[in-house]
Amino acid sequence: MFQTVTLSLFEGLWMTFKIFGLTLLMALPLGLIISFGSMSKFAVIRYPIKLFIWIIRGTPLMLQLIIFGFGPGLLGISGMNTFIAVIMAFVINYACYFSEIFRGGIEAIPKGQYEAGTVLGLTKRQIFFKIVLLQVVKNILPPMSNEFLTLVKDTSLANTIMIYEITWNAKRFMNSAGILWPLFYSGLFYLAFCGILTLLFGYAEKKLSYYHN
């Protein structure tokens, strides 16, 4: 039984990893774009984006998953793949959270950094990518690490709309065999995943420790 449960949880881990990886792949760049919009000088751009961020951050991810998973069918739109619905919900949700972290990191950079770049004859693009970006990355690492760890655990919500990740596979044994230990066992997978991320972020913070504002 132990071997069967372990293999099943590893199958769920692969699904968890796919949700985690695809969410980061799309949510990080999208979050940066949204952060630029929320800092726009044009109110017609800034206020709708801020409203959108407020709505997404102010409603539960589980509710968003249900809307993306079952909403199209209720509206008569067929053919929506459940996995795609999950990825869309996660990407939009985390992009909004990431955008606020990016915005805080960018706004924390002293204006003198931009002025120094201008004096050196750099363009705004060069100033951002050569001077500002690495300092922003250093500033946002701690809050980003928290969001990454939260994302690992939030992937368990995907079972709300029938995605077979770690928690779903553990619950399956509880329902079919009446055993509880697979649920506790699944926690070790999450702990290992989060532990690896914690080590990686700790290493990254040390590598960027020489950047000081």
C-alpha positions in Angstrom: 0.0 0.0 0.0 2.8 2.4 0.9 4.4 2.0 -2.5 1.1 2.5 -4.3 0.4 5.7 -2.3 3.9 7.0 -2.9 3.6 6.5 -6.7 0.2 8.1 -6.8 1.5 11.1 -4.8 4.4 11.5 -7.2 1.9 11.6 -10.1 0.1 14.3 -8.2 3.4 16.1 -7.6 4.0 16.3 -11.3 0.7 18.0 -11.8 1.5 20.3 -8.9 4.8 21.2 -10.5 3.2 21.9 -13.8 0.7 24.3 -12.3 3.5 25.9 -10.3 5.9 26.3 -13.3 3.3 27.5 -15.8 1.9 30.0 -13.4 5.3 31.5 -12.7 6.3 31.4 -16.4 3.3 33.6 -17.3 2.4 35.5 -14.1 5.8 37.0 -13.6 6.1 38.9 -16.9 2.3 39.7 -16.8 2.7 41.0 -13.3 5.5 43.3 -14.4 3.4 44.7 -17.3 0.4 45.2 -14.9 2.7 47.0 -12.5 3.7 49.5 -15.2 0.1 50.1 -15.9 -0.7 50.7 -12.3 2.1 53.3 -12.2 1.0 54.9 -15.5 0.7 58.7 -15.6 -2.5 58.3 -17.5 -5.5 57.9 -15.2 -7.5 56.2 -17.9 -5.0 53.3 -17.7 -4.0 53.5 -14.1 -7.5 53.4 -12.4 -9.0 50.5 -14.3 -5.9 48.4 -13.7 -5.9 49.3 -10.0 -9.6 48.4 -9.8 -8.9 45.0 -11.5 -6.0 44.3 -9.1 -8.3 45.2 -6.1 -11.0 42.8 -7.4 -8.6 39.9 -7.9 -6.8 40.4 -4.6 -10.0 40.9 -2.7 -11.7 37.7 -3.8 -10.7 34.1 -3.0 -8.6 32.1 -5.4 -11.1 29.2 -5.0 -13.9 31.4 -6.2 -11.9 32.4 -9.2 -11.1 28.8 -10.0 -14.8 27.9 -9.8 -15.7 30.8 -12.1 -13.0 29.8 -14.7 -13.8 26.1 -14.3 -17.6 26.1 -14.4 -18.5 29.6 -15.6 -17.9 29.0 -19.4 -20.2 25.9 -19.3 -22.9 27.8 -17.5 -22.7 30.5 -20.1 -23.1 27.9 -22.9 -19.4 28.0 -23.9 -18.2 24.4 -24.4 -14.8 23.0 -24.9 -12.9 24.8 -22.1 -10.2 22.5 -20.9 -10.1 22.2 -17.1 -6.4 22.4 -16.9 -6.3 25.6 -19.0 -9.0 27.0 -16.7 -6.9 26.3 -13.7 -3.8 27.9 -15.3 -5.8 31.0 -16.3 -7.1 31.5 -12.8 -3.7 31.0 -11.2 -1.9 33.3 -13.7 -4.4 36.2 -13.3 -4.5 35.9 -9.5 -0.7 35.7 -9.0 0.0 38.3 -11.7 -2.0 40.8 -9.7 -0.1 39.9 -6.5 3.3 40.0 -8.3 2.4 43.4 -9.8 2.0 45.0 -6.4 5.4 43.5 -5.3 7.0 44.8 -8.5 5.5 48.2 -8.0 6.7 48.5 -4.5 10.2 47.4 -5.5 10.4 49.9 -8.4 9.0 52.8 -6.4 11.5 52.0 -3.6 14.5 52.9 -5.8 15.7 56.4 -5.1 15.2 59.0 -7.9 18.9 59.7 -7.7 19.5 56.3 -9.4 17.5 57.5 -12.4 19.2 60.9 -12.4 22.6 59.3 -12.3 21.8 57.2 -15.3 20.6 60.2 -17.2 23.8 62.0 -16.5 25.7 59.1 -17.8 23.8 59.4 -21.1 21.7 56.2 -20.7 18.3 55.9 -22.1 15.3 55.1 -19.9 15.4 51.5 -21.0 19.1 51.2 -20.3 18.6 52.8 -16.9 15.9 50.3 -16.0 17.6 47.2 -17.1 21.3 48.1 -16.2 20.8 50.1 -13.0 17.3 49.6 -11.5 16.3 46.0 -12.3 18.9 44.2 -10.2 18.2 46.4 -7.2 14.5 45.8 -7.7 15.1 42.0 -7.8 17.0 42.3 -4.5 14.3 44.3 -2.8 11.5 42.0 -3.9 13.1 38.7 -3.1 11.7 38.3 0.4 8.0 39.0 -0.5 8.4 37.0 -3.7 9.7 34.0 -1.8 6.6 34.2 0.3 4.4 34.2 -2.8 6.2 31.3 -4.3 5.7 29.2 -1.2 2.1 30.3 -1.1 1.7 29.2 -4.7 3.0 25.7 -3.9 0.3 25.3 -1.3 -2.4 27.0 -3.3 -2.0 24.4 -6.1 -4.0 22.1 -3.8 -7.0 24.3 -4.6 -7.0 22.9 -8.2 -8.8 19.8 -7.0 -11.8 22.1 -6.6 -12.4 21.7 -10.3 -11.2 18.1 -10.6 -7.5 18.5 -11.2 -5.7 15.5 -9.8 -2.8 17.0 -7.9 -1.2 15.8 -4.7 -4.0 16.5 -2.3 -6.6 14.9 -4.6 -4.6 11.7 -4.9 -4.2 11.6 -1.1 -7.9 12.2 -0.5 -8.7 9.4 -3.0 -7.1 6.8 -0.7 -9.0 8.2 2.3 -12.3 7.9 0.5 -11.6 4.5 -1.1 -9.6 2.7 1.5 -10.7 4.6 4.6 -7.1 5.5 5.6 -6.0 8.9 6.8 -2.2 8.7 6.7 -1.8 9.5 3.0 -3.1 13.0 3.7 -0.3 13.5 6.3 2.2 11.8 3.9 1.3 14.3 1.2 2.3 17.1 3.6 5.9 15.8 3.3 5.8 16.5 -0.5 4.8 20.1 0.1 7.4 20.5 2.8 10.1 19.2 0.5 9.0 21.4 -2.3 8.9 24.5 -0.1 12.2 23.5 1.5 14.0 23.5 -1.9 12.5 26.9 -2.8 13.6 28.3 0.6 17.2 27.2 0.0 17.2 28.6 -3.5 15.9 32.0 -2.3 18.4 32.1 0.5 21.2 31.5 -2.0 19.8 34.2 -4.3 19.6 36.7 -1.5 23.3 36.1 -0.6 24.3 36.5 -4.3 22.5 39.8 -4.5 23.6 41.1 -1.1 26.2 43.5 -2.6 23.4 45.6 -4.1 22.6 48.4 -1.7 20.3 51.4 -2.3 
